[in-house]
Each structure stands twice: as structure tokens, then as C-alpha cells.
Amino acid sequence: MGMATTTDPAEIAKFSALAAEWWNPKGPFGALHRMNPVRLQYIRELALRHFNTSARKPLEHVKTLDLGCGGGLVSAPLARMGANLTAIDASEEAIGAARAYADQAGLEIAFEATTAEALVERGETFELVTALEIVEHVSDVGAFLSAASALVAPNGVLVLSTINRTQKARALAIVGAERILKWAPEGAHDFEKLVTPEEIRAGAPDLQWDEPVGISYQPLGKGWALSSDISVNYLIASRRPPA
């Protein structure tokens, strides 16, 4: 019997319709463009500590999966960090946008329109799995975390980022960012589908989880920064013990 499906057809349709906008920094994915340097800083520092690689190519030869890659906003920088990279998304349109950008930029990335559970059934594992801003869009969080966890090789790392399910997040990330500031497509996030750090840990208990790290918006034009405030956006990493 196969794994439970994690895809949500309504979510896939919503983001497929916006596929042409992925690389427009002033478009509906503008907030992700602005957050990207902070997310990549976190991954870079984690990679340097865990894989003991060089600062110039912190993911050199690291077998990496960008899970739910969308239009490739994270895939492209991961490839530039030297990753041996596979990037997947359930949206054919998003994969098309990601592949077009990578081809134009001369980046070698194995893109595929597929799901985490399909890779698990093929027996795939990776040294680094990134799942950024995807867990809040899947149909079954438990099934998704189980699949993502199964894709992490012994001594491998899983990195997730998402929005916490708090009233502050409702006010800032949904009402503020979507409806007032137009930083994200209106309706992009459903408050009830947001996931807490405790729920993420509980969904993959076989991994050793770090404490979450916040991503906070700094006023007066300073932009996004890593912080101790996890009440809105946060990153969290885990490791699978060595075999």
C-alpha cells in the first residue's frame, strides 16, 4: 500500500495560476524574494557546521533535495552553493518556471514534477532536504512530515520554514501581508493550515530537532533578519542520527 497523498489540488491550482510571476520581485511572490537572503544565510551556516565544507561552496557535492521548490527561488541559490540538487514540486507550471530560469542562468538542477511520497516509494534519500514555505500548503501535515523525514539519509539534515499558528501571525502574515501590504497573493495562507514547531517535531519524531529560529521583519527599511521571535515566521532544522 502506498503512502498517503500530501498534495492539495486547490493549493496546486492556486500557485500554478501564478507560475509566470515567480521571478518578479515586485509580484505576488515579492515577500519570498525579500526573505530569501535570510533563509539562505541559515542554510549556509548550517551546511558549514554540519558538512564541514568550504565557505565558497558550502553545499559542494552535498546530495540535496529542494522539496516544494515552486519557481526555484531557493533551488537556484542552492545550486550556486555547489549542491548536487534535485528540486521537485507538484505543480507542472511551477517546475516549468523553475526550469526556464535555471536554463537561462546555466544552473544544473534535476527538476521533476512529483511529490515527496513518490520519491520515498522510489527509495530516494538525500544528505540535505529543504522544505521552505510548503508545509502550510499540504493536505496532510503528518503524511508530509513522515515523507520528508523518510527522505533524509543517515546523518542528513532536514530544514523547514513556515508560519507559526499564532494570533500575531494571523494579524501580520495573513491580514497585514496579504490584504494590506499585498506582499503575498491574497488567500495564499489559511490560518487553520499553519503549523507550530511542536507539531513539526511531533510529525517526525525519529529526527533530532534543533530549537526553531525566528525570521522577523525589521522596520525602517532594514528588511528581514534571523531573530529569537518565532511567533510569525520561523525556520527549524533536524538531523537523522548516523546509521
Secondary structure as UniProt FT lines:
FT   HELIX           9..16
FT   TURN            17..18
FT   HELIX           19..21
FT   TURN            22..23
FT   TURN            25..26
FT   TURN            28..29
FT   HELIX           30..51
FT   TURN            58..61
FT   STRAND          63..67
FT   TURN            70..74
FT   HELIX           75..80
FT   TURN            81..82
FT   STRAND          84..89
FT   HELIX           92..105
FT   STRAND          110..113
FT   HELIX           116..121
FT   TURN            122..123
FT   STRAND          126..132
FT   HELIX           135..137
FT   HELIX           141..150
FT   STRAND          152..163
FT   HELIX           167..169
FT   HELIX           170..180
FT   TURN            186..187
FT   HELIX           191..193
FT   HELIX           197..203
FT   TURN            205..206
FT   STRAND          208..209
FT   STRAND          213..218
FT   TURN            219..222
FT   STRAND          223..227
FT   STRAND          233..239
//
